[in-house]
């Protein structure tokens, strides 16, 4: 089985929007790798926060 992670940022162009951009991303990972991926993602986010 594969698991999917999807995230969006911004908006699709609503009038008087505070942002000019809309981003959508997705990632598909086999379930056997999901926990390892999440662990690495959390570590990466902590590194970004520390900068």
PDB file of N, CA, C and O in Angstrom:
ATOM      1  N   UNK A   1       0.841  -1.166   0.000  1.00  0.00           N
ATOM      2  CA  UNK A   1       0.000   0.000   0.000  1.00  0.00           C
ATOM      3  C   UNK A   1       0.893   1.237   0.000  1.00  0.00           C
ATOM      4  O   UNK A   1       1.965   1.250   0.604  1.00  0.00           O
ATOM      5  N   UNK A   2       0.432   2.262  -0.681  1.00  0.00           N
ATOM      6  CA  UNK A   2       1.132   3.538  -0.721  1.00  0.00           C
ATOM      7  C   UNK A   2       0.314   4.584   0.023  1.00  0.00           C
ATOM      8  O   UNK A   2      -0.917   4.542   0.020  1.00  0.00           O
ATOM      9  N   UNK A   3       1.005   5.522   0.658  1.00  0.00           N
ATOM     10  CA  UNK A   3       0.359   6.609   1.383  1.00  0.00           C
ATOM     11  C   UNK A   3       0.673   7.909   0.671  1.00  0.00           C
ATOM     12  O   UNK A   3       1.754   8.062   0.103  1.00  0.00           O
ATOM     13  N   UNK A   4      -0.268   8.852   0.696  1.00  0.00           N
ATOM     14  CA  UNK A   4      -0.079  10.121   0.018  1.00  0.00           C
ATOM     15  C   UNK A   4      -0.166  11.277   1.008  1.00  0.00           C
ATOM     16  O   UNK A   4      -1.048  11.322   1.865  1.00  0.00           O
ATOM     17  N   UNK A   5       0.762  12.200   0.869  1.00  0.00           N
ATOM     18  CA  UNK A   5       0.763  13.437   1.653  1.00  0.00           C
ATOM     19  C   UNK A   5       0.571  14.579   0.663  1.00  0.00           C
ATOM     20  O   UNK A   5       1.287  14.665  -0.334  1.00  0.00           O
ATOM     21  N   UNK A   6      -0.396  15.456   0.934  1.00  0.00           N
ATOM     22  CA  UNK A   6      -0.674  16.599   0.064  1.00  0.00           C
ATOM     23  C   UNK A   6      -0.732  17.843   0.935  1.00  0.00           C
ATOM     24  O   UNK A   6      -1.277  17.820   2.038  1.00  0.00           O
ATOM     25  N   UNK A   7      -0.159  18.939   0.420  1.00  0.00           N
ATOM     26  CA  UNK A   7      -0.158  20.196   1.164  1.00  0.00           C
ATOM     27  C   UNK A   7      -0.358  21.343   0.185  1.00  0.00           C
ATOM     28  O   UNK A   7       0.046  21.256  -0.975  1.00  0.00           O
ATOM     29  N   UNK A   8      -0.979  22.415   0.655  1.00  0.00           N
ATOM     30  CA  UNK A   8      -1.173  23.600  -0.166  1.00  0.00           C
ATOM     31  C   UNK A   8      -0.763  24.832   0.619  1.00  0.00           C
ATOM     32  O   UNK A   8      -0.719  24.818   1.849  1.00  0.00           O
ATOM     33  N   UNK A   9      -0.467  25.887  -0.103  1.00  0.00           N
ATOM     34  CA  UNK A   9      -0.087  27.144   0.522  1.00  0.00           C
ATOM     35  C   UNK A   9      -0.599  28.285  -0.331  1.00  0.00           C
ATOM     36  O   UNK A   9      -0.608  28.188  -1.558  1.00  0.00           O
ATOM     37  N   UNK A  10      -1.022  29.356   0.298  1.00  0.00           N
ATOM     38  CA  UNK A  10      -1.561  30.496  -0.442  1.00  0.00           C
ATOM     39  C   UNK A  10      -3.030  30.297  -0.729  1.00  0.00           C
ATOM     40  O   UNK A  10      -3.716  29.557  -0.024  1.00  0.00           O
ATOM     41  N   UNK A  11      -3.516  30.966  -1.777  1.00  0.00           N
ATOM     42  CA  UNK A  11      -4.904  30.785  -2.187  1.00  0.00           C
ATOM     43  C   UNK A  11      -4.993  30.836  -3.708  1.00  0.00           C
ATOM     44  O   UNK A  11      -4.013  31.131  -4.392  1.00  0.00           O
ATOM     45  N   UNK A  12      -6.157  30.551  -4.211  1.00  0.00           N
ATOM     46  CA  UNK A  12      -6.332  30.408  -5.659  1.00  0.00           C
ATOM     47  C   UNK A  12      -6.678  31.705  -6.368  1.00  0.00           C
ATOM     48  O   UNK A  12      -7.120  31.666  -7.516  1.00  0.00           O
ATOM     49  N   UNK A  13      -6.495  32.849  -5.729  1.00  0.00           N
ATOM     50  CA  UNK A  13      -6.725  34.125  -6.401  1.00  0.00           C
ATOM     51  C   UNK A  13      -7.990  34.835  -5.995  1.00  0.00           C
ATOM     52  O   UNK A  13      -8.598  35.528  -6.811  1.00  0.00           O
ATOM     53  N   UNK A  14      -8.398  34.682  -4.767  1.00  0.00           N
ATOM     54  CA  UNK A  14      -9.559  35.386  -4.249  1.00  0.00           C
ATOM     55  C   UNK A  14      -9.298  36.889  -4.329  1.00  0.00           C
ATOM     56  O   UNK A  14      -8.171  37.335  -4.116  1.00  0.00           O
ATOM     57  N   UNK A  15     -10.328  37.667  -4.634  1.00  0.00           N
ATOM     58  CA  UNK A  15     -10.186  39.125  -4.734  1.00  0.00           C
ATOM     59  C   UNK A  15      -9.649  39.685  -3.420  1.00  0.00           C
ATOM     60  O   UNK A  15     -10.089  39.284  -2.343  1.00  0.00           O
ATOM     61  N   UNK A  16      -8.695  40.615  -3.510  1.00  0.00           N
ATOM     62  CA  UNK A  16      -8.050  41.253  -2.355  1.00  0.00           C
ATOM     63  C   UNK A  16      -7.298  40.243  -1.489  1.00  0.00           C
ATOM     64  O   UNK A  16      -7.230  40.400  -0.270  1.00  0.00           O
ATOM     65  N   UNK A  17      -6.751  39.239  -2.094  1.00  0.00           N
ATOM     66  CA  UNK A  17      -5.990  38.217  -1.385  1.00  0.00           C
ATOM     67  C   UNK A  17      -4.689  38.786  -0.843  1.00  0.00           C
ATOM     68  O   UNK A  17      -4.078  39.629  -1.501  1.00  0.00           O
ATOM     69  N   UNK A  18      -4.242  38.355   0.338  1.00  0.00           N
ATOM     70  CA  UNK A  18      -2.964  38.828   0.879  1.00  0.00           C
ATOM     71  C   UNK A  18      -1.760  38.195   0.182  1.00  0.00           C
ATOM     72  O   UNK A  18      -0.626  38.592   0.453  1.00  0.00           O
ATOM     73  N   UNK A  19      -1.968  37.235  -0.697  1.00  0.00           N
ATOM     74  CA  UNK A  19      -0.861  36.588  -1.400  1.00  0.00           C
ATOM     75  C   UNK A  19      -1.152  36.495  -2.899  1.00  0.00           C
ATOM     76  O   UNK A  19      -2.306  36.416  -3.322  1.00  0.00           O
ATOM     77  N   UNK A  20      -0.090  36.505  -3.678  1.00  0.00           N
ATOM     78  CA  UNK A  20      -0.232  36.422  -5.141  1.00  0.00           C
ATOM     79  C   UNK A  20       0.008  35.020  -5.671  1.00  0.00           C
ATOM     80  O   UNK A  20      -0.098  34.787  -6.876  1.00  0.00           O
ATOM     81  N   UNK A  21       0.328  34.089  -4.794  1.00  0.00           N
ATOM     82  CA  UNK A  21       0.743  32.768  -5.239  1.00  0.00           C
ATOM     83  C   UNK A  21      -0.076  31.661  -4.587  1.00  0.00           C
ATOM     84  O   UNK A  21      -0.613  31.814  -3.490  1.00  0.00           O
ATOM     85  N   UNK A  22      -0.150  30.553  -5.294  1.00  0.00           N
ATOM     86  CA  UNK A  22      -0.784  29.359  -4.772  1.00  0.00           C
ATOM     87  C   UNK A  22       0.134  28.187  -5.092  1.00  0.00           C
ATOM     88  O   UNK A  22       0.530  28.006  -6.244  1.00  0.00           O
ATOM     89  N   UNK A  23       0.468  27.401  -4.098  1.00  0.00           N
ATOM     90  CA  UNK A  23       1.339  26.246  -4.306  1.00  0.00           C
ATOM     91  C   UNK A  23       0.661  24.984  -3.817  1.00  0.00           C
ATOM     92  O   UNK A  23       0.015  24.981  -2.770  1.00  0.00           O
ATOM     93  N   UNK A  24       0.811  23.916  -4.575  1.00  0.00           N
ATOM     94  CA  UNK A  24       0.248  22.622  -4.221  1.00  0.00           C
ATOM     95  C   UNK A  24       1.323  21.571  -4.452  1.00  0.00           C
ATOM     96  O   UNK A  24       1.951  21.530  -5.510  1.00  0.00           O
ATOM     97  N   UNK A  25       1.527  20.723  -3.451  1.00  0.00           N
ATOM     98  CA  UNK A  25       2.530  19.666  -3.594  1.00  0.00           C
ATOM     99  C   UNK A  25       1.969  18.357  -3.063  1.00  0.00           C
ATOM    100  O   UNK A  25       1.055  18.341  -2.239  1.00  0.00           O
ATOM    101  N   UNK A  26       2.526  17.282  -3.544  1.00  0.00           N
ATOM    102  CA  UNK A  26       2.097  15.970  -3.102  1.00  0.00           C
ATOM    103  C   UNK A  26       3.259  15.001  -3.124  1.00  0.00           C
ATOM    104  O   UNK A  26       4.221  15.175  -3.872  1.00  0.00           O
ATOM    105  N   UNK A  27       3.158  13.987  -2.301  1.00  0.00           N
ATOM    106  CA  UNK A  27       4.213  12.994  -2.183  1.00  0.00           C
ATOM    107  C   UNK A  27       3.568  11.641  -1.918  1.00  0.00           C
ATOM    108  O   UNK A  27       2.687  11.525  -1.067  1.00  0.00           O
ATOM    109  N   UNK A  28       4.001  10.633  -2.637  1.00  0.00           N
ATOM    110  CA  UNK A  28       3.488   9.271  -2.454  1.00  0.00           C
ATOM    111  C   UNK A  28       4.636   8.401  -1.979  1.00  0.00           C
ATOM    112  O   UNK A  28       5.696   8.357  -2.605  1.00  0.00           O
ATOM    113  N   UNK A  29       4.418   7.699  -0.853  1.00  0.00           N
ATOM    114  CA  UNK A  29       5.469   6.889  -0.236  1.00  0.00           C
ATOM    115  C   UNK A  29       4.889   5.521   0.138  1.00  0.00           C
ATOM    116  O   UNK A  29       3.752   5.418   0.600  1.00  0.00           O
ATOM    117  N   UNK A  30       5.678   4.495  -0.069  1.00  0.00           N
ATOM    118  CA  UNK A  30       5.245   3.157   0.325  1.00  0.00           C
ATOM    119  C   UNK A  30       5.115   3.108   1.847  1.00  0.00           C
ATOM    120  O   UNK A  30       5.919   3.703   2.564  1.00  0.00           O
ATOM    121  N   UNK A  31       4.103   2.399   2.331  1.00  0.00           N
ATOM    122  CA  UNK A  31       3.825   2.357   3.767  1.00  0.00           C
ATOM    123  C   UNK A  31       5.013   1.864   4.601  1.00  0.00           C
ATOM    124  O   UNK A  31       5.143   2.240   5.766  1.00  0.00           O
ATOM    125  N   UNK A  32       5.863   1.041   4.030  1.00  0.00           N
ATOM    126  CA  UNK A  32       7.011   0.529   4.786  1.00  0.00           C
ATOM    127  C   UNK A  32       8.059   1.622   5.051  1.00  0.00           C
ATOM    128  O   UNK A  32       8.927   1.458   5.908  1.00  0.00           O
ATOM    129  N   UNK A  33       7.973   2.720   4.323  1.00  0.00           N
ATOM    130  CA  UNK A  33       8.924   3.823   4.484  1.00  0.00           C
ATOM    131  C   UNK A  33       8.316   5.041   5.177  1.00  0.00           C
ATOM    132  O   UNK A  33       9.017   6.019   5.440  1.00  0.00           O
ATOM    133  N   UNK A  34       7.007   4.986   5.476  1.00  0.00           N
ATOM    134  CA  UNK A  34       6.298   6.162   5.989  1.00  0.00           C
ATOM    135  C   UNK A  34       6.884   6.678   7.303  1.00  0.00           C
ATOM    136  O   UNK A  34       7.153   7.874   7.417  1.00  0.00           O
ATOM    137  N   UNK A  35       7.087   5.817   8.289  1.00  0.00           N
ATOM    138  CA  UNK A  35       7.597   6.274   9.594  1.00  0.00           C
ATOM    139  C   UNK A  35       8.991   6.883   9.465  1.00  0.00           C
ATOM    140  O   UNK A  35       9.280   7.913  10.074  1.00  0.00           O
ATOM    141  N   UNK A  36       9.844   6.255   8.683  1.00  0.00           N
ATOM    142  CA  UNK A  36      11.184   6.786   8.458  1.00  0.00           C
ATOM    143  C   UNK A  36      11.102   8.154   7.785  1.00  0.00           C
ATOM    144  O   UNK A  36      11.830   9.071   8.166  1.00  0.00           O
ATOM    145  N   UNK A  37      10.234   8.303   6.800  1.00  0.00           N
ATOM    146  CA  UNK A  37      10.076   9.578   6.110  1.00  0.00           C
ATOM    147  C   UNK A  37       9.600  10.670   7.066  1.00  0.00           C
ATOM    148  O   UNK A  37      10.154  11.769   7.078  1.00  0.00           O
ATOM    149  N   UNK A  38       8.581  10.375   7.862  1.00  0.00           N
ATOM    150  CA  UNK A  38       8.056  11.370   8.800  1.00  0.00           C
ATOM    151  C   UNK A  38       9.133  11.774   9.802  1.00  0.00           C
ATOM    152  O   UNK A  38       9.263  12.955  10.124  1.00  0.00           O
ATOM    153  N   UNK A  39       9.894  10.825  10.290  1.00  0.00           N
ATOM    154  CA  UNK A  39      10.980  11.121  11.222  1.00  0.00           C
ATOM    155  C   UNK A  39      12.005  12.062  10.585  1.00  0.00           C
ATOM    156  O   UNK A  39      12.441  13.025  11.216  1.00  0.00           O
ATOM    157  N   UNK A  40      12.381  11.790   9.358  1.00  0.00           N
ATOM    158  CA  UNK A  40      13.339  12.649   8.666  1.00  0.00           C
ATOM    159  C   UNK A  40      12.739  14.025   8.383  1.00  0.00           C
ATOM    160  O   UNK A  40      13.441  15.032   8.475  1.00  0.00           O
ATOM    161  N   UNK A  41      11.468  14.082   8.046  1.00  0.00           N
ATOM    162  CA  UNK A  41      10.805  15.354   7.793  1.00  0.00           C
ATOM    163  C   UNK A  41      10.759  16.211   9.055  1.00  0.00           C
ATOM    164  O   UNK A  41      11.021  17.412   8.998  1.00  0.00           O
ATOM    165  N   UNK A  42      10.432  15.611  10.179  1.00  0.00           N
ATOM    166  CA  UNK A  42      10.403  16.343  11.453  1.00  0.00           C
ATOM    167  C   UNK A  42      11.798  16.875  11.779  1.00  0.00           C
ATOM    168  O   UNK A  42      11.937  18.022  12.204  1.00  0.00           O
ATOM    169  N   UNK A  43      12.818  16.065  11.587  1.00  0.00           N
ATOM    170  CA  UNK A  43      14.186  16.515  11.828  1.00  0.00           C
ATOM    171  C   UNK A  43      14.564  17.674  10.923  1.00  0.00           C
ATOM    172  O   UNK A  43      15.208  18.622  11.372  1.00  0.00           O
ATOM    173  N   UNK A  44      14.180  17.615   9.666  1.00  0.00           N
ATOM    174  CA  UNK A  44      14.462  18.699   8.718  1.00  0.00           C
ATOM    175  C   UNK A  44      13.771  19.982   9.142  1.00  0.00           C
ATOM    176  O   UNK A  44      14.372  21.056   9.097  1.00  0.00           O
ATOM    177  N   UNK A  45      12.513  19.882   9.554  1.00  0.00           N
ATOM    178  CA  UNK A  45      11.775  21.079   9.994  1.00  0.00           C
ATOM    179  C   UNK A  45      12.402  21.688  11.253  1.00  0.00           C
ATOM    180  O   UNK A  45      12.446  22.911  11.392  1.00  0.00           O
ATOM    181  N   UNK A  46      12.877  20.858  12.152  1.00  0.00           N
ATOM    182  CA  UNK A  46      13.562  21.364  13.351  1.00  0.00           C
ATOM    183  C   UNK A  46      14.839  22.099  12.970  1.00  0.00           C
ATOM    184  O   UNK A  46      15.171  23.123  13.565  1.00  0.00           O
ATOM    185  N   UNK A  47      15.553  21.577  11.980  1.00  0.00           N
ATOM    186  CA  UNK A  47      16.764  22.233  11.497  1.00  0.00           C
ATOM    187  C   UNK A  47      16.421  23.602  10.910  1.00  0.00           C
ATOM    188  O   UNK A  47      17.119  24.580  11.175  1.00  0.00           O
ATOM    189  N   UNK A  48      15.362  23.677  10.121  1.00  0.00           N
ATOM    190  CA  UNK A  48      14.948  24.959   9.538  1.00  0.00           C
ATOM    191  C   UNK A  48      14.564  25.949  10.634  1.00  0.00           C
ATOM    192  O   UNK A  48      14.913  27.127  10.560  1.00  0.00           O
ATOM    193  N   UNK A  49      13.856  25.479  11.636  1.00  0.00           N
ATOM    194  CA  UNK A  49      13.409  26.355  12.727  1.00  0.00           C
ATOM    195  C   UNK A  49      14.594  26.906  13.515  1.00  0.00           C
ATOM    196  O   UNK A  49      14.537  28.027  14.019  1.00  0.00           O
ATOM    197  N   UNK A  50      15.664  26.124  13.622  1.00  0.00           N
ATOM    198  CA  UNK A  50      16.827  26.531  14.408  1.00  0.00           C
ATOM    199  C   UNK A  50      17.667  27.585  13.685  1.00  0.00           C
ATOM    200  O   UNK A  50      18.483  28.263  14.309  1.00  0.00           O
ATOM    201  N   UNK A  51      17.470  27.720  12.386  1.00  0.00           N
ATOM    202  CA  UNK A  51      18.303  28.668  11.599  1.00  0.00           C
ATOM    203  C   UNK A  51      17.866  30.085  11.792  1.00  0.00           C
ATOM    204  O   UNK A  51      18.452  30.997  11.209  1.00  0.00           O
TER     205      UNK A  51
END
